[in-house]
């Protein structure tokens, strides 16, 4: 009986040892990063006296041949804080930008 337990232990130990986990600090670039950079650039050029203090990717919307990436940026200019919705429409296949729309919003 003892030999059986030892034999089973030899086969069971490798399964009990956890595999090395992925590095939790490894940087993963999100798919929308390219569009987020464009959203920031367009916002900065439209609001040159404002500072971007927050950024949110709200998702994407895929239509027949185009994709719309949706962002909300929070800006501060002096004592005033406000949001700007940025919608970037591009051809899904070629990733050619078709339109960039900015819409200011209050708190």
Backbone as a chain_set.jsonl record, in Angstrom:
{"seq": "XXXXXXXXXXXXXXXXXXXXXXXXXXXXXXXXXXXXXXXXXXXXXXXXXXXXXXXXXXXXXXXXXXXXXXXXXXXXXXXXXXXXXXXXXXXXXXXXXXXXXXXXXXX", "coords": {"N": [[0.811, -1.187, 0.0], [1.935, 1.193, 0.779], [3.873, 1.594, -1.223], [2.232, 2.02, -3.396], [1.025, 4.487, -2.739], [3.285, 6.136, -2.773], [4.006, 5.904, -5.46], [1.745, 7.028, -6.692], [1.97, 9.606, -5.653], [4.258, 10.55, -6.924], [3.347, 10.898, -9.509], [1.317, 12.736, -9.142], [2.352, 15.088, -8.028], [3.597, 16.833, -10.051], [1.297, 17.931, -11.25], [0.239, 19.385, -9.208], [1.932, 21.494, -8.809], [1.975, 24.889, -9.446], [1.807, 26.548, -12.605], [4.103, 28.951, -13.955], [2.987, 32.266, -13.546], [1.748, 34.813, -15.77], [3.554, 37.822, -16.191], [2.372, 40.29, -14.196], [2.832, 42.927, -14.54], [3.411, 43.299, -17.145], [3.246, 45.16, -20.074], [0.457, 45.714, -22.064], [-0.63, 46.693, -25.099], [-3.584, 48.276, -25.862], [-6.084, 47.656, -28.408], [-7.302, 49.987, -29.257], [-5.488, 52.02, -28.886], [-4.075, 53.518, -30.835], [-6.132, 55.103, -31.856], [-6.911, 56.459, -29.616], [-4.732, 58.088, -29.175], [-4.972, 59.771, -31.394], [-7.423, 60.965, -30.746], [-6.704, 62.431, -28.479], [-4.792, 64.199, -29.603], [-6.394, 65.671, -31.439], [-8.194, 66.846, -29.67], [-6.479, 68.39, -28.08], [-5.575, 70.197, -30.021], [-7.936, 71.516, -30.61], [-8.652, 72.625, -28.193], [-6.521, 74.401, -27.063], [-5.779, 75.813, -24.741], [-6.496, 74.295, -22.652], [-6.125, 71.645, -20.249], [-5.8, 68.192, -20.463], [-7.24, 66.057, -18.234], [-8.331, 63.613, -17.73], [-9.249, 60.467, -19.251], [-11.192, 58.324, -21.245], [-11.983, 55.34, -22.838], [-14.798, 54.588, -24.506], [-15.677, 52.517, -25.969], [-16.3, 50.728, -29.077], [-17.986, 50.931, -32.219], [-19.107, 48.989, -34.719], [-19.961, 49.322, -38.01], [-21.325, 48.618, -41.28], [-19.078, 48.976, -43.15], [-17.446, 50.594, -41.745], [-15.854, 51.719, -38.71], [-16.471, 53.107, -35.529], [-14.733, 54.684, -33.093], [-15.105, 55.473, -29.719], [-14.609, 58.02, -27.394], [-14.19, 59.705, -24.234], [-13.019, 62.629, -22.998], [-11.749, 64.452, -20.249], [-11.442, 67.775, -19.445], [-9.613, 70.618, -18.19], [-9.723, 74.041, -17.752], [-8.442, 76.737, -16.468], [-10.525, 77.483, -13.827], [-12.583, 76.029, -14.755], [-14.098, 72.947, -15.531], [-14.73, 70.426, -17.918], [-16.234, 68.09, -20.211], [-15.307, 66.336, -23.211], [-16.616, 64.704, -25.865], [-15.307, 62.44, -28.142], [-15.48, 61.21, -31.354], [-14.291, 58.942, -33.57], [-14.371, 58.084, -36.798], [-13.64, 55.528, -39.02], [-12.523, 53.682, -41.923], [-12.974, 50.313, -41.692], [-11.458, 48.229, -42.873], [-9.191, 49.461, -44.174], [-8.379, 51.294, -42.32], [-8.482, 54.014, -42.71], [-9.03, 57.314, -41.808], [-12.195, 58.713, -41.656], [-13.801, 60.659, -40.45], [-13.65, 62.951, -37.738], [-15.178, 63.772, -34.842], [-15.913, 66.187, -32.434], [-17.492, 66.885, -29.392], [-18.518, 69.055, -27.005], [-19.302, 68.774, -23.539], [-21.128, 69.473, -20.55], [-20.528, 69.199, -16.965]], "CA": [[0.0, 0.0, 0.0], [2.83, 2.339, 0.866], [4.481, 1.762, -2.546], [1.19, 2.574, -4.251], [0.905, 5.899, -2.394], [4.496, 6.808, -3.261], [3.902, 5.941, -6.919], [0.723, 8.03, -7.021], [2.524, 10.904, -5.285], [5.212, 10.96, -7.961], [2.581, 11.34, -10.674], [0.405, 13.817, -8.779], [3.075, 16.307, -7.658], [3.733, 17.803, -11.137], [0.033, 18.62, -11.495], [-0.04, 20.258, -8.075], [2.822, 22.648, -8.872], [1.376, 25.87, -10.362], [2.616, 27.047, -13.712], [4.46, 30.359, -13.732], [1.956, 33.199, -14.0], [2.211, 35.891, -16.617], [3.98, 39.0, -15.451], [1.236, 41.191, -14.012], [3.248, 44.266, -14.918], [3.702, 43.346, -18.576], [2.404, 46.138, -20.752], [-0.305, 45.243, -23.202], [-1.174, 47.841, -25.804], [-4.937, 47.99, -26.31], [-6.328, 47.831, -29.848], [-7.761, 51.347, -29.527], [-4.441, 52.978, -28.5], [-3.811, 54.4, -31.979], [-7.245, 56.042, -31.977], [-6.861, 57.287, -28.422], [-3.698, 59.1, -29.422], [-5.565, 60.738, -32.322], [-8.443, 61.703, -29.995], [-5.987, 63.393, -27.631], [-4.201, 65.216, -30.48], [-7.463, 66.534, -31.963], [-8.729, 67.612, -28.551], [-5.479, 69.398, -27.707], [-5.529, 71.257, -31.03], [-9.184, 72.279, -30.543], [-8.694, 73.283, -26.888], [-5.097, 74.562, -26.735], [-5.581, 76.406, -23.42], [-7.003, 73.353, -21.656], [-5.294, 70.503, -19.89], [-6.558, 66.95, -20.386], [-6.984, 65.481, -16.916], [-8.814, 62.238, -17.681], [-9.443, 59.872, -20.575], [-11.955, 57.086, -21.167], [-12.423, 54.716, -24.09], [-16.167, 54.15, -24.259], [-15.976, 51.361, -26.803], [-16.329, 50.947, -30.519], [-19.216, 50.559, -32.893], [-18.752, 48.549, -36.072], [-21.04, 49.351, -38.988], [-21.051, 47.761, -42.434], [-17.696, 49.081, -43.627], [-16.723, 51.568, -40.935], [-15.832, 51.554, -37.262], [-16.434, 54.362, -34.784], [-14.138, 54.576, -31.767], [-15.73, 56.499, -28.889], [-13.807, 58.428, -26.248], [-14.584, 60.89, -23.48], [-11.88, 63.248, -22.339], [-12.125, 65.461, -19.269], [-10.49, 68.871, -19.563], [-9.648, 71.701, -17.214], [-9.2, 75.309, -18.246], [-8.62, 77.638, -15.325], [-11.385, 76.869, -12.811], [-13.665, 75.336, -15.463], [-13.878, 71.565, -15.968], [-15.765, 70.0, -18.849], [-15.92, 66.89, -20.974], [-15.369, 66.381, -24.665], [-16.802, 63.414, -26.512], [-14.595, 62.357, -29.413], [-15.899, 60.073, -32.163], [-13.403, 58.79, -34.717], [-14.934, 57.131, -37.762], [-12.633, 55.12, -40.001], [-12.817, 52.49, -42.701], [-12.494, 49.174, -40.907], [-10.442, 47.451, -43.584], [-7.966, 50.216, -44.46], [-8.14, 52.173, -41.174], [-8.406, 55.398, -43.167], [-9.932, 58.158, -41.033], [-13.241, 59.353, -42.447], [-14.331, 61.818, -39.751], [-13.385, 63.095, -36.306], [-16.196, 64.672, -34.312], [-15.747, 66.557, -31.031], [-18.688, 67.503, -28.833], [-18.3, 69.462, -25.616], [-20.384, 68.487, -22.613], [-20.96, 70.018, -19.201], [-20.361, 68.185, -15.923]], "C": [[0.865, 1.266, 0.0], [3.475, 2.631, -0.49], [3.488, 2.387, -3.515], [1.03, 4.079, -3.992], [2.11, 6.696, -2.887], [4.427, 6.945, -4.776], [2.876, 6.986, -7.358], [1.239, 9.437, -6.721], [3.475, 11.436, -6.331], [4.474, 11.498, -9.18], [1.7, 12.549, -10.378], [1.129, 15.136, -8.495], [3.235, 17.271, -8.831], [2.44, 18.557, -11.438], [-0.278, 19.621, -10.38], [0.813, 21.519, -8.095], [2.238, 23.647, -9.874], [2.354, 26.28, -11.452], [2.983, 28.501, -13.445], [3.381, 31.262, -14.313], [2.585, 34.233, -14.91], [2.584, 37.079, -15.753], [2.824, 39.994, -15.386], [1.576, 42.615, -14.444], [3.58, 44.383, -16.401], [2.724, 44.306, -19.243], [1.752, 45.512, -21.973], [-0.932, 46.468, -23.85], [-2.575, 47.504, -26.291], [-5.118, 48.306, -27.793], [-6.706, 49.269, -30.195], [-6.689, 52.406, -29.255], [-4.148, 53.991, -29.609], [-4.877, 55.489, -32.075], [-7.306, 56.953, -30.764], [-5.846, 58.412, -28.564], [-4.248, 60.193, -30.342], [-6.622, 61.583, -31.607], [-7.797, 62.776, -29.121], [-5.41, 64.524, -28.48], [-5.253, 66.197, -30.986], [-8.048, 67.414, -30.861], [-7.765, 68.713, -28.144], [-5.43, 70.525, -28.732], [-6.799, 72.11, -31.001], [-9.316, 73.071, -29.241], [-7.262, 73.516, -26.39], [-4.826, 75.136, -25.345], [-6.04, 75.495, -22.292], [-6.008, 72.233, -21.421], [-6.194, 69.273, -19.809], [-6.212, 66.278, -19.07], [-7.51, 64.055, -16.78], [-9.205, 61.791, -19.074], [-10.182, 58.557, -20.401], [-12.294, 56.599, -22.564], [-13.786, 54.118, -23.806], [-16.571, 52.962, -25.123], [-15.946, 51.709, -28.274], [-17.63, 50.397, -31.076], [-18.847, 50.213, -34.332], [-20.002, 48.556, -36.931], [-20.65, 48.474, -40.169], [-19.587, 47.798, -42.866], [-16.846, 50.013, -42.777], [-16.814, 51.202, -39.458], [-15.782, 52.937, -36.641], [-15.865, 54.064, -33.393], [-14.65, 55.756, -30.955], [-14.898, 56.742, -27.629], [-14.486, 59.583, -25.527], [-13.337, 61.378, -22.753], [-12.4, 64.316, -21.398], [-11.034, 66.513, -19.263], [-10.673, 69.875, -18.442], [-8.993, 72.922, -17.834], [-9.472, 76.353, -17.169], [-9.401, 76.913, -14.244], [-12.493, 76.017, -13.448], [-13.235, 73.916, -15.843], [-15.037, 71.163, -16.863], [-15.292, 68.765, -19.604], [-16.006, 67.148, -22.462], [-15.512, 64.944, -25.165], [-16.091, 63.465, -27.857], [-15.041, 61.074, -30.108], [-15.014, 60.041, -33.396], [-13.985, 57.698, -35.605], [-13.864, 56.816, -38.802], [-13.096, 53.877, -40.738], [-12.175, 51.305, -41.991], [-11.339, 48.456, -41.596], [-9.121, 48.194, -43.749], [-7.511, 51.091, -43.29], [-7.905, 53.624, -41.579], [-9.463, 56.201, -42.413], [-10.909, 58.856, -41.973], [-13.73, 60.645, -41.79], [-13.901, 61.78, -38.288], [-14.34, 64.156, -35.793], [-15.931, 64.922, -32.829], [-17.02, 67.265, -30.569], [-18.451, 67.783, -27.358], [-19.535, 69.158, -24.783], [-20.084, 69.097, -21.253], [-20.757, 68.864, -18.224], [-21.527, 67.268, -15.958]], "O": [[0.571, 2.253, -0.675], [3.611, 3.795, -0.868], [3.867, 3.197, -4.36], [0.911, 4.857, -4.938], [1.954, 7.818, -3.37], [4.758, 8.0, -5.317], [3.123, 7.742, -8.298], [0.959, 10.366, -7.479], [3.501, 12.636, -6.601], [4.93, 12.451, -9.813], [1.374, 13.308, -11.29], [0.554, 16.204, -8.709], [3.024, 18.467, -8.63], [2.491, 19.717, -11.846], [-0.99, 20.599, -10.606], [0.457, 22.513, -7.463], [2.026, 23.295, -11.035], [3.565, 26.346, -11.238], [2.236, 29.209, -12.769], [2.918, 31.051, -15.434], [3.784, 34.502, -14.841], [1.986, 37.305, -14.701], [2.358, 40.48, -16.417], [0.675, 43.418, -14.687], [3.986, 45.449, -16.863], [1.519, 44.255, -18.994], [2.406, 44.871, -22.796], [-1.685, 47.198, -23.205], [-2.751, 46.551, -27.05], [-4.392, 49.124, -28.358], [-6.455, 49.72, -31.313], [-6.974, 53.597, -29.387], [-3.992, 55.183, -29.341], [-4.568, 56.651, -32.34], [-7.714, 58.108, -30.88], [-6.077, 59.538, -28.126], [-4.027, 61.382, -30.112], [-6.706, 62.789, -31.84], [-8.295, 63.9, -29.039], [-5.53, 65.691, -28.109], [-5.038, 67.409, -30.966], [-8.36, 68.583, -31.089], [-8.181, 69.844, -27.892], [-5.262, 71.686, -28.361], [-6.752, 73.296, -31.329], [-10.019, 74.08, -29.2], [-6.837, 72.902, -25.412], [-3.727, 74.955, -24.821], [-5.984, 75.867, -21.12], [-5.172, 71.918, -22.269], [-7.237, 69.31, -19.156], [-5.051, 65.964, -18.808], [-7.174, 63.361, -15.82], [-9.459, 62.606, -19.961], [-9.849, 57.763, -19.522], [-12.829, 57.352, -23.378], [-13.915, 53.236, -22.956], [-17.69, 52.462, -25.012], [-15.613, 52.828, -28.664], [-18.275, 49.527, -30.489], [-18.335, 51.055, -35.069], [-20.984, 47.881, -36.622], [-19.727, 47.666, -40.058], [-18.934, 46.757, -42.937], [-15.662, 50.203, -43.054], [-17.715, 50.484, -39.023], [-15.125, 53.836, -37.166], [-16.44, 53.295, -32.623], [-14.637, 56.895, -31.422], [-14.537, 55.813, -26.906], [-15.253, 60.341, -26.121], [-12.697, 60.642, -22.002], [-13.373, 65.005, -21.704], [-9.854, 66.202, -19.101], [-11.737, 69.97, -17.831], [-7.883, 72.863, -18.363], [-10.607, 76.793, -16.991], [-8.991, 75.844, -13.79], [-13.252, 75.358, -12.737], [-12.157, 73.708, -16.4], [-16.187, 71.516, -16.601], [-14.103, 68.447, -19.628], [-16.694, 68.065, -22.912], [-14.656, 64.092, -24.924], [-16.254, 64.418, -28.619], [-14.987, 59.989, -29.528], [-14.987, 60.993, -34.175], [-14.078, 56.537, -35.207], [-13.262, 57.716, -39.387], [-13.938, 53.121, -40.255], [-10.973, 51.305, -41.725], [-10.347, 48.116, -40.952], [-8.054, 47.633, -43.498], [-6.378, 51.573, -43.279], [-7.217, 54.37, -40.882], [-10.635, 55.827, -42.377], [-10.514, 59.499, -42.945], [-14.039, 61.615, -42.482], [-13.802, 60.713, -37.682], [-14.319, 65.299, -36.25], [-15.748, 63.98, -32.059], [-17.553, 68.129, -31.265], [-18.215, 66.871, -26.566], [-20.666, 69.269, -25.257], [-18.925, 69.221, -20.858], [-20.808, 67.696, -18.609], [-21.599, 66.331, -15.164]]}, "num_chains": 1, "name": "protein.A"}
